[in-house]
């Protein structure tokens, strides 16, 4: 009789994130944690916090809007890639195969959220010893096939919900470090998960929903 793997047929989670704008204090700890975790070079940040003022004086309100990659279910960045370097992983996360990426930057232009950056090869090595000695998690190997470096120079880089952490059962670095507990991460397909319930609440909305990208990052107003 044939044996069945313990993981065979196991349903993949559909990772999503909810960010409570009433809790975000604009401290940028998510930006710093993401930068440290993913070893991003100067000028490249996967997580940024945008600032917006609404209303008219004296009734003005300041809103902080953290912006990771939206991990869209209908990502325009995937559609425009001429070499299929950008694709949806089994869990729905949008990832990049850096060995396939030719650095054309079509995806950077196509992303309506400004969530992609090109790695020009800049480094913090002049400011910090051994800055380039730690392997970039998304690169995934000790030396890349393309460049022989530990960093994906000459390719596009983006937030992946810290896929290397979620594979270990951990949260993305930005969620773990948020001092205001403004970020929630989990399986959107699990009706009992907090992230699923928050995403379905009356307070939830998504950025640029009119474009049909179906982002997996929800905000609570």
Secondary structure as GFF3:
##gff-version 3
##sequence-region A 1 221
A	DSSP	beta_strand	15	20	.	.	.	ID=ss1
A	DSSP	alpha_helix	29	38	.	.	.	ID=ss2
A	DSSP	beta_strand	48	56	.	.	.	ID=ss3
A	DSSP	beta_strand	59	67	.	.	.	ID=ss4
A	DSSP	alpha_helix	76	80	.	.	.	ID=ss5
A	DSSP	beta_strand	86	88	.	.	.	ID=ss6
A	DSSP	beta_strand	94	96	.	.	.	ID=ss7
A	DSSP	alpha_helix	106	110	.	.	.	ID=ss8
A	DSSP	beta_strand	116	118	.	.	.	ID=ss9
A	DSSP	beta_strand	156	158	.	.	.	ID=ss10
A	DSSP	alpha_helix	163	166	.	.	.	ID=ss11
A	DSSP	alpha_helix	173	177	.	.	.	ID=ss12
A	DSSP	beta_strand	183	187	.	.	.	ID=ss13
A	DSSP	alpha_helix	194	199	.	.	.	ID=ss14
A	DSSP	beta_strand	204	205	.	.	.	ID=ss15
A	DSSP	three_ten_helix	209	211	.	.	.	ID=ss16
A	DSSP	beta_strand	217	220	.	.	.	ID=ss17
###
